[in-house]
Amino acid sequence: MVNNESEIQKKYSNRLNKVFQYIDENLDSKLSLCTVSEKAFFSPFHFHRIFKLMTGETLNEFITRRRIEKSVLAILHKKSSLSEISHMYGFGDNSAYTKAFKKYYGISPTEFKSQNPNKFSKTRQLNSKIGQSYPDLDEYVCIIDNLKKWMDMNAKIEIKQIPEQTYVYITCIGPHGLPAAFQKLITWAIPNGFMTEETKLMTVYQDSLKVTEEEKARFRACLPMGKQVDHIDEFETAKIPSGKYIVGKFEIILDDFEKSWTGLYVWMDENNYERAEGESFEVYHNNFNEHPKKIAIVDFYIPIK
């Protein structure tokens, strides 16, 4: 019975991963319930219920949120016009885009773009919709200056060209399931010969926490494959593409992770690097729970052009 339940859970999880990928790759297209449910091999009615159960959102809510969040990242990191961005992410016209954006963030895309000095902050935390206002320029400059000083003391940053890396993974919605997911990967990997002293666990971010609420963000608990694998029955596999990355090396407590990511993006901008398509990720060199001061030795990777 347990094995049967595990197989069912795996089936649903694998199908949902394919749906997430399909949606993110087709945000500029019409994404109807019928079209998306076909990708998961479910009837529309059954898929609607399963999707809501596993994500906490209806399909339309999820698609609209992803379109808005992707558009925000485009405003922050690309030089496209708002009109180009609205069409890039599936909005029929500027009016529809502005209406959806304002409903979600409480301000128009034009207003948001004009507040670009705040582009490294977590957008949702600065959202007037939840009763907070943007800091004024002087306050913002002070915050950034203090962050840069902190980065000078705590980060070692370099540009690296990395090779393609295959990994197996478990997707978690929200971060709370990551410890159990990592343990599941380790329990499988050790007897199968995929875990050595050189193996470094990773977290791949499929959403940006600058624009996605943490509880709705998708995280991948990942185990790199040190040897070539064609297919693994137990887990999904994916690849980190070869390319150029900003790598920030840190020895920090968990509460400093967000500060470290923000500081790395500030460094990227001030050094005139442009973020490339792809996912950011973390590589862990120790188990922070085993450190006497709960220090994590971790590398942060940002893909760049």
C-alpha positions in Angstrom: 0.0 0.0 0.0 2.8 2.4 0.9 4.6 1.7 -2.4 1.4 2.2 -4.3 0.8 5.6 -2.6 4.4 6.5 -3.2 4.0 5.7 -6.9 0.8 7.8 -7.1 2.6 10.7 -5.5 5.5 10.4 -7.8 3.3 10.2 -10.9 1.4 13.4 -9.9 4.7 15.2 -9.0 6.3 14.3 -12.3 3.3 15.4 -14.3 3.1 18.6 -12.4 6.8 19.3 -13.0 6.2 19.0 -16.8 3.2 21.4 -16.5 5.3 24.0 -14.7 8.0 23.8 -17.4 5.4 24.0 -20.2 3.7 27.0 -18.6 7.0 28.9 -18.1 8.1 28.2 -21.7 4.7 29.3 -23.2 3.7 32.4 -21.2 3.4 34.3 -24.5 0.7 31.8 -25.7 -2.9 31.0 -24.9 -2.8 28.6 -22.0 -6.2 27.1 -21.6 -7.2 24.5 -19.0 -7.7 22.0 -21.8 -4.3 22.6 -23.4 -2.4 22.4 -20.1 -4.3 19.4 -18.8 -3.3 17.5 -21.9 0.3 18.0 -21.0 -0.3 16.3 -17.6 -2.4 13.5 -19.2 -5.4 14.3 -17.0 -9.0 15.3 -17.9 -9.5 19.0 -17.5 -11.9 18.4 -14.5 -9.5 16.1 -12.7 -6.4 18.3 -13.5 -8.1 21.4 -12.1 -8.7 19.7 -8.8 -5.2 18.1 -8.6 -3.5 21.4 -9.6 -5.3 23.4 -6.9 -4.7 20.7 -4.3 -0.9 20.6 -5.0 -0.3 24.3 -5.5 -3.0 26.1 -3.5 -3.9 28.1 -6.7 -6.2 27.6 -9.6 -4.5 27.2 -13.0 -5.5 30.7 -14.1 -4.3 32.2 -10.9 -1.0 30.5 -11.3 -0.5 31.5 -14.9 -1.5 35.2 -14.2 0.9 35.3 -11.3 3.8 33.8 -13.3 3.1 36.3 -16.2 3.2 39.2 -13.8 6.2 38.0 -11.9 8.2 37.3 -15.1 7.2 40.8 -16.4 8.5 42.4 -13.2 11.9 40.6 -13.7 12.0 41.8 -17.3 11.3 45.4 -16.1 14.2 45.1 -13.6 16.7 43.3 -15.8 15.9 43.9 -19.4 15.8 47.1 -21.6 12.6 46.2 -23.3 9.6 48.7 -23.4 6.5 48.0 -21.3 4.6 47.3 -24.5 7.2 44.7 -25.6 7.1 43.1 -22.1 3.3 42.9 -22.0 3.2 41.0 -25.3 6.3 38.9 -24.3 4.2 37.5 -21.4 0.9 36.9 -23.0 -1.1 40.1 -22.4 -3.2 41.2 -25.3 -2.5 44.9 -24.9 -1.1 47.4 -22.5 -4.4 48.1 -20.9 -4.9 44.4 -19.9 -1.3 44.3 -18.6 -1.7 47.4 -16.6 -5.0 46.2 -15.1 -3.5 42.9 -14.1 -0.3 44.4 -12.8 -2.1 47.0 -10.7 -4.4 44.4 -9.2 -1.4 42.3 -8.1 1.0 45.0 -6.9 -1.2 48.0 -6.3 0.7 50.3 -8.7 1.0 50.4 -12.5 3.9 49.1 -14.5 4.9 52.7 -15.4 4.9 53.7 -11.7 6.9 50.6 -10.8 9.5 51.2 -13.5 10.0 54.8 -12.3 10.9 53.4 -8.9 13.8 51.5 -10.3 16.3 52.6 -7.5 14.5 49.9 -5.4 15.0 47.1 -7.9 17.1 44.9 -5.6 14.5 44.9 -2.9 11.9 42.2 -2.5 9.1 43.7 -4.5 6.2 42.1 -2.5 7.5 43.5 0.7 7.5 47.0 -0.7 4.1 46.6 -2.2 1.6 49.4 -1.2 -1.1 46.7 -1.5 0.0 45.3 1.8 0.3 48.6 3.5 4.0 49.4 3.1 5.6 52.2 1.2 8.9 52.4 -0.7 11.8 54.0 1.2 12.9 57.4 0.0 16.1 57.7 -2.1 18.4 58.8 0.7 17.2 55.9 2.9 17.7 53.5 0.0 21.2 54.7 -0.8 22.1 54.2 2.9 20.7 50.6 2.8 22.7 49.8 -0.3 25.9 51.3 1.1 25.6 49.3 4.2 24.9 46.1 2.2 28.0 46.7 0.0 30.1 47.1 3.1 28.7 43.8 4.5 29.4 42.1 1.1 33.0 43.3 1.2 33.5 41.6 4.5 31.6 38.4 3.9 31.6 37.5 0.2 34.3 36.3 -2.2 32.9 36.9 -5.7 34.2 35.6 -9.0 33.1 35.0 -12.6 33.2 31.3 -13.6 32.5 29.3 -16.7 30.9 26.1 -15.6 30.3 22.8 -17.5 26.8 21.3 -17.9 25.7 19.4 -14.8 23.0 16.7 -14.6 21.1 16.4 -11.4 18.2 14.5 -9.9 15.7 16.6 -7.9 12.5 16.8 -5.9 10.3 19.9 -6.4 9.0 21.7 -3.3 6.4 24.5 -3.2 7.7 26.7 -0.4 11.0 26.0 1.4 9.6 24.0 4.3 9.8 20.7 2.4 13.4 21.0 1.4 15.0 19.2 4.5 12.8 16.1 4.0 13.5 16.2 0.2 17.2 16.3 0.7 17.0 13.5 3.2 15.0 11.4 0.7 17.7 12.0 -2.0 20.5 11.1 0.3 18.8 7.9 1.5 18.4 6.8 -2.1 21.8 8.0 -3.3 24.1 6.3 -0.7 23.2 2.7 -1.4 23.1 3.4 -5.2 26.6 4.8 -5.2 25.7 8.3 -6.1 26.8 9.9 -2.9 30.6 10.5 -2.2 32.6 12.8 0.0 32.8 15.2 -3.0 29.0 15.3 -3.6 27.5 18.8 -2.9 23.8 19.2 -2.5 22.1 22.1 -4.3 18.9 24.1 -4.3 17.8 25.4 -7.6 15.4 28.4 -7.5 12.7 28.2 -10.2 11.1 31.4 -9.1 12.7 34.7 -7.9 11.9 35.5 -4.3 12.1 39.2 -5.3 8.7 38.8 -6.9 7.2 35.5 -5.7 6.0 34.9 -2.2 8.2 32.4 -0.5 5.3 30.0 0.2 4.4 29.9 -3.5 7.9 29.7 -4.9 9.2 26.5 -6.4 12.5 25.1 -5.1 14.3 22.0 -6.3 16.2 20.0 -3.8 19.0 18.6 -6.0 21.7 15.9 -6.0 24.3 16.3 -8.8 25.2 13.1 -10.7 28.9 12.5 -10.6 28.7 10.0 -13.4 26.7 9.8 -16.6 23.1 8.6 -16.2 20.5 8.1 -18.9 17.4 7.5 -16.8 16.6 7.2 -13.2 13.2 5.7 -12.2 13.0 7.2 -8.7 13.4 10.9 -9.5 13.2 13.5 -12.3 16.4 14.6 -13.8 17.4 18.0 -15.2 20.6 19.9 -16.3 22.3 23.1 -15.3 23.4 24.4 -18.6 27.1 25.3 -19.2 27.7 29.0 -19.2 29.1 32.0 -17.4 28.0 32.6 -13.8 28.6 35.1 -11.0 29.7 32.9 -8.0 29.5 34.4 -4.5 31.2 32.3 -1.8 29.8 32.8 1.7 30.1 31.5 5.2 26.9 32.7 6.8 23.9 31.9 9.1 20.6 31.1 7.5 19.2 34.6 8.3 21.8 36.1 6.0 20.8 34.2 2.9 18.4 36.8 1.6 21.0 39.6 2.3 23.6 37.6 0.4 21.4 37.1 -2.7 20.5 40.8 -2.7 24.1 41.9 -2.3 25.1 39.6 -5.2 22.6 41.2 -7.5 23.8 44.7 -6.5 27.3 43.6 -7.3 26.1 42.3 -10.7 24.5 45.6 -11.6 27.3 47.8 -10.4 29.8 45.7 -12.4 27.7 46.0 -15.5 26.8 42.3 -15.9 23.4 41.3 -17.3 21.5 38.4 -16.0 21.0 35.6 -18.5 18.1 33.3 -18.9 18.3 30.3 -16.5 18.0 29.6 -12.9 20.0 30.7 -9.9 21.1 28.1 -7.5 23.0 27.4 -4.2 25.7 24.8 -3.7 26.3 23.6 -0.1 29.8 22.6 1.2 28.7 21.5 4.6 25.7 20.6 6.7 25.1 23.8 8.7 23.3 21.8 11.4 26.6 20.1 12.2 28.5 23.4 12.6 28.8 24.6 16.2 27.7 28.1 15.2 25.1 26.9 12.5 27.3 28.4 9.8 26.5 27.4 6.2 29.4 27.3 3.8 27.7 28.0 0.5 28.2 29.2 -3.1 25.5 31.3 -4.8 25.3 31.1 -8.7 23.7 33.7 -11.0 23.7 33.1 -14.8 25.0 36.0 -16.8 25.5 36.9 -20.5 
